[in-house]
Amino acid sequence: MQTQTRTLKDIITGRRCRKGTAAGTTKRGAYWLACEPIEIRSYGGRGIGNDQADRSHQLELRHYRDGEVSAAVRCHSWHQDTGTQNHWVTVGICDCTTVEDVVVALKGKSDEEWGHLYSDRQHSELAAALMKLGLPLAAPSPDDEPAPAPAPVA
């Protein structure tokens, strides 16, 4: 029996996370998070004095009140002189069926002001979080031997 491939959207919907107080509200409406935000990039300085701002990007897997599902990257910056800045970028990863697909999609996405949204330095954290939700790491390798067919029952 072949296992049905589930998308990230299927997994988020199946989490039934729309309980309690919403995590946030956008112009689309209230949303809940399927899991804690996942850090996918961290860079910059300490955000103190002449140091660069402390910057990070976190992936949010959102399930809206109306049933829609989306993924957004929160680009966060902090410096003691300029304060906190947040910017959200929607990323089209909800149809992905493996962690590998998510990484490929994130590597192809950047923001004019914030640059690349994803760093390979955070791969293990991203992979662990998505696999914990139930997304497989990768599809079977193309040159792997297929499993032998079961013997016929007499």
Phi and psi in degrees as a GROMACS rama.xvg file:
@    title "Ramachandran Plot"
@    xaxis  label "Phi"
@    yaxis  label "Psi"
@TYPE xy
-88.8636  136.948  GLN-2
-77.2748  136.752  THR-3
-74.5265  134.461  GLN-4
-75.0644  127.764  THR-5
-106.007  140.594  ARG-6
-87.0299  166.619  THR-7
-59.8019  -36.3513  LEU-8
-60.5379  -44.8553  LYS-9
-59.0219  -41.7634  ASP-10
-67.2738  -44.8856  ILE-11
-61.8781  -45.5421  ILE-12
-61.2958  -42.0762  THR-13
-66.9956  -17.6706  GLY-14
-70.6731  -20.6483  ARG-15
48.3402  53.8781  ARG-16
-88.4146  -2.69363  CYS-17
-81.2894  68.9273  ARG-18
-131.045  150.519  LYS-19
70.2972  -153.759  GLY-20
-76.3373  136.992  THR-21
-62.4671  149.431  ALA-22
-75.0193  -26.3251  ALA-23
-174.346  175.906  GLY-24
-138.271  134.769  THR-25
-120.028  -176.251  THR-26
-64.6835  -17.3007  LYS-27
-79.2125  -28.2709  ARG-28
134.055  -170.666  GLY-29
-73.9878  147.529  ALA-30
-140.303  155.851  TYR-31
-118.178  156.241  TRP-32
-97.9554  136.093  LEU-33
-71.8111  -22.9155  ALA-34
-159.373  174.143  CYS-35
-61.2176  148.685  GLU-36
-54.5604  143.378  PRO-37
-109.198  119.863  ILE-38
-70.0959  124.911  GLU-39
-118.619  -5.04131  ILE-40
-163.936  140.382  ARG-41
-143.166  130.663  SER-42
-162.043  178.807  TYR-43
96.6518  -156.177  GLY-44
-111.102  -153.79  GLY-45
-87.8351  -13.7832  ARG-46
80.2496  20.4121  GLY-47
-125.127  135.317  ILE-48
60.5218  -128.301  GLY-49
-83.4465  -1.77382  ASN-50
-67.5327  154.462  ASP-51
-66.3326  162.691  GLN-52
-63.4414  148.11  ALA-53
-82.0897  118.04  ASP-54
-123.026  144.189  ARG-55
-150.664  157.076  SER-56
-124.561  130.755  HIS-57
-125.241  134.348  GLN-58
-86.5074  125.775  LEU-59
-112.308  127.375  GLU-60
-102.343  106.79  LEU-61
-105.047  140.747  ARG-62
-123.751  114.044  HIS-63
-83.5737  158.346  TYR-64
-52.6799  -38.4838  ARG-65
-79.3572  3.19415  ASP-66
98.2538  -14.0073  GLY-67
-68.2935  152.555  GLU-68
-124.815  140.024  VAL-69
-149.768  165.723  SER-70
-123.379  133.825  ALA-71
-134.477  145.616  ALA-72
-104.104  123.9  VAL-73
-91.0562  115.323  ARG-74
-94.3832  116.773  CYS-75
-118.256  136.788  HIS-76
-136.411  140.329  SER-77
-139.887  133.967  TRP-78
-144.121  140.701  HIS-79
-60.9616  -27.9085  GLN-80
-85.1823  -32.9795  ASP-81
-108.709  -8.50869  THR-82
82.9385  -154.651  GLY-83
-101.864  139.007  THR-84
-130.015  138.017  GLN-85
-130.5  143.095  ASN-86
-146.217  135.605  HIS-87
-111.161  138.496  TRP-88
-125.485  122.533  VAL-89
-76.3815  134.534  THR-90
-122.638  135.121  VAL-91
-85.913  76.4712  GLY-92
-118.034  1.56875  ILE-93
-67.4546  -19.5589  CYS-94
-90.9595  0.681992  ASP-95
-68.6876  145.848  CYS-96
-115.529  -3.75101  THR-97
-143.775  161.812  THR-98
-60.8033  -39.359  VAL-99
-56.6764  -43.2371  GLU-100
-61.6022  -41.0434  ASP-101
-63.083  -45.9699  VAL-102
-60.9733  -45.1815  VAL-103
-59.2708  -45.2935  VAL-104
-64.0798  -42.3415  ALA-105
-68.3847  -35.9063  LEU-106
-65.4481  -26.431  LYS-107
-86.9888  2.56046  GLY-108
-115.888  133.19  LYS-109
-143.792  167.842  SER-110
-120.161  141.175  ASP-111
-54.7289  -44.4727  GLU-112
-85.1971  -37.7765  GLU-113
-99.3711  -6.4743  TRP-114
74.5248  -149.347  GLY-115
-62.6552  140.596  HIS-116
-89.4522  -22.3074  LEU-117
-125.396  146.751  TYR-118
-129.484  136.836  SER-119
-60.0486  -19.354  ASP-120
-61.7328  -24.3127  ARG-121
-100.163  11.6706  GLN-122
-57.2544  -46.9261  HIS-123
-64.2237  -36.4044  SER-124
-67.737  -43.7315  GLU-125
-63.5073  -48.4456  LEU-126
-60.0892  -45.6852  ALA-127
-61.615  -43.6428  ALA-128
-66.0484  -43.582  ALA-129
-70.9138  -36.4048  LEU-130
-68.4213  -35.0267  MET-131
-62.1958  -33.1885  LYS-132
-73.183  -22.2729  LEU-133
117.299  8.05038  GLY-134
-85.7771  126.066  LEU-135
-68.2391  154.603  PRO-136
-62.4274  -47.5741  LEU-137
-157.333  163.168  ALA-138
-72.3721  163.079  ALA-139
-57.4018  147.137  PRO-140
-64.0961  141.01  SER-141
-62.9237  -28.6198  PRO-142
-101.117  5.72413  ASP-143
-66.7736  149.781  ASP-144
-72.2747  133.599  GLU-145
-68.0886  152.756  PRO-146
-63.3153  140.767  ALA-147
-64.0719  146.389  PRO-148
-67.0499  143.56  ALA-149
-64.7833  148.347  PRO-150
-67.0824  142.914  ALA-151
-64.6789  144.442  PRO-152
-85.4098  130.145  VAL-153
